[in-house]
């Protein structure tokens, strides 16, 4: 149960801030020697985060008539990462990327890229400047999130900032992009469990969903409020410190 509680809290806090949830889950699992191959737990963790983002943006999602263009742009943005993710799985390359040295370097390098993007001038907003072409290009950035340590939220925010969106709108774009991505990841893992006749639901799964949902929702709300007042520099500093510690350990 302790494993489920720790991983659920880590998933909830790190999924939507630019620090890489996958890297934190891998590192913590290695440090505490957790069983990192529990697919039902993986589904539960992602499902909790997915439910949190759906609840937070329920008005935009339910008002499909007025927001259908935004919906199609989000779907378009998510196609590249789904295609490349599928290819990585089919080629059995995922495990090669779950490497401590890779996580250390990507944490630092893409933290620096986040810092550079946060220096750009602000002139665009999501209501008037989030075009189909912009959505597709930000979706290409999201492909890099398949590498642990890059951070899906971090790289999509980096892309949005490079396209001159303000910090809050960049975060909203990142959050909305997470919906199809988290849905696809959850459905793929669920399908794999069913095909292997290995799908069992227990109290721990419900606990993981609940805790992941709760901490994800809090993280989303906190992060959006944080961005109204502060820059992304504190997250960049955190990434530099974490990445450096990982590399010292790895080498």
N, C-alpha and C positions, 0 to 999 in steps of 0.2 A: 504493500500500500504506500509506503514511503516513496518508492520509486515513482509511482503514478502521480503522487502529489507534487513532488519536485519537478518532474517533467511537464506536468500540466501548467504549473506556475511559470516555468521558463518559457514554454510555448506561448502562453497568453501574453506575457510581458514583451517578448522579443519579436513576435510575428509581424507587428505593424510599426515598429520603430527600426531605423536604419542600422541594425547591428548584426543581422543574420540569425534567424531562429534555428536554422539547420545546423549552423556551426556551434551554437551554444548547446543544442541537444546532443550533438556528437561528442563535444568536449566533456560535458557533464556526465554523459553515459560512460565514457572511457575513464574518467576520473573516479567515479563511484562504482565502476565495473557493473553497470546496469545491463540488462538484457536488451540490446538495441534491435533485436530482430522480431519484436512483438508487433505484428502488422495490425492486429485489432486495436492495440493502444495507439498506433500511428494514425489510424482512421479516426479514433475518438478525439485525439488532440487537434487534428485538422478540422474535424467537424465542429468542435467547440468554437474555434476561431471563425469558421465560416458562418455559423449562426450569429455570432456577435456582430460581424460586419453587415450581415443582412438586416439584423434588427436596427443597427445604428442608421443605416441608409434606407430604411423601410419606406419612407415617404417618396424618395426618388425612384425606388424600384417598383412600388405599387402604382405610381402615377406614370404608367407606361406610355400613354397617349402623348403627354407633353415631353416625355424624356426618351422616346423611342430612338431618336438619333444618337443620344448618349449611349443607350444600350447597345446599338449596333457598333459604335466606335469601340466600346469596351470589348465586345466579342472579337472584333477585328484585331485589336491590340494583343489579344491572348492567343491567337492562332500560332504565331511563330514559336513561342515557348512550349506550347503543347506538342508541336511537330518535333522540335529538337529534343524535348523530354522523352517522347516516345522512341526516338532513334537511339538515345543514350541507353534506354532500358533494353531495347532489342539488341544492342551491340554489347551489353553487359559492361558499360563503362562507368556506371554510377559509383561502384565501390572504389574505382581507381581515384575518383575525385574526393572521396571521404578521407583525405590524407591530412595529417596534422600540419605538415609543412605548407601544403597548398592553402589550408585555412588561414595560417599565419600570414602568408604573403597577400592573399586576397583581402583579408581584413584591413591591412595597411594600405595597399594600393588603391582599393576602391573607396577607402575612407578619404584618401587624398583627392580622389576624383569627386567625391561628394563635397569636399571643401571648395574645390575650384568652381563647381556648379553653383554653390551657394553665394558666390561673389558676383553673379551676373545681375544685370539690371532687370527690374520688374516692369513689364509692360503688357503682359497677357493675363487673361483670366479664363476659367473653365467654361463660362457661359458663352463667350464670344470668339475665343481663339482655339478651342480644342477641336481641330478639324480632323477629317479622316486620315489625311496624310500624317499629321502630327501624332495621331493615335497609333498608326502603324509603326512609325519610327521609334516611339517610346516602347512599343511592343518588342522591337528588335533589341533594345537595351535589356529588356526583361529576360532574354535568352541567357544572358550572363549569370542570372540568378540561379541557374542550374548547378553552378559551382559553389559548394559550401564556403561561406565566408564573404561572398559578394553581397548578399542580402537582397531579397526580392524588393522589399519596400525601399531600400537604399538606392538600388540602381534605377528603379522607376522614378523615384524622386529626383535623382541625378539627371535623368533624361528630361523630365518635365522642367527642372530648373534651367537646363541648358536651352530649352525652348522658351525661356523667359516667363514662366508661370511663377506666381508668388508661392511662398512656402506652404500656405494653407491649401491652396488649390492643387499644388504638387502632391501633397499628402492625400487629398481627396481622390485624385487620379490614381495614385498608388493603391489606395484602399479599394476603390471600385475594380481595379484590375485584379485584385486578389480573389474576387468572387468566382470568376470562371476557373482561375488557376487552382484554387483550393478545392473547388467542386470536382475538377478533373482528377486531381491527385487522390481525393477521397474515393471517387467512383472507381478509379483504376485499382486501388488497393483493395477495395471492397469486392470487386469482380475477381481479383486474384484469390482472395480468401474463399469466396464461394466456389470457384473452380477447383480449388484444392480441398474442398470439403473441410475447411478449417475455420469456419466462422462460428464463434461462440461469444455470446454477449453476457457479461457478468456485471456485478455491482461496480467493479473497478472501472469498467468502460463508461458507465454513467457518471462515476466520480470524475473521470478524466474529461469528459465532455463538459460537465458542469463547471469545473475549476478553470478549464481552458477558456470556456465561454466568458466566465466572470472576469478573469484577468485580461482577456483580450478586449472586452468592452471598456474596462477601466483604462487600459493602455491607449485605445483609440481616442477616447474622450480627453485624456490627459495630454496626449501628443498634439492634438489639434489646438487645444488651449495654449500649450507651450509655444507652438509655432506663431501664435498671434503676438507674442512678446519677445521671443528670443530666436537666435539663429541656430544653425545645425552644428555649430562649432563644438559644443560639449560632446555630441555623439562622435564627432571626428576624433577628438582627444581620447575618448574612451576606446575607439577602434585602434588608435595608434598604440595605446598602452597594452590593450589585450593582445594585439597582433605581435608586439615586441616580446611579451611574456611567452606567447605560444612558440615563437621562433627560437627563443633562448632554450626553452624546454626541448624543442624538436631537434636542435643541432647540438 
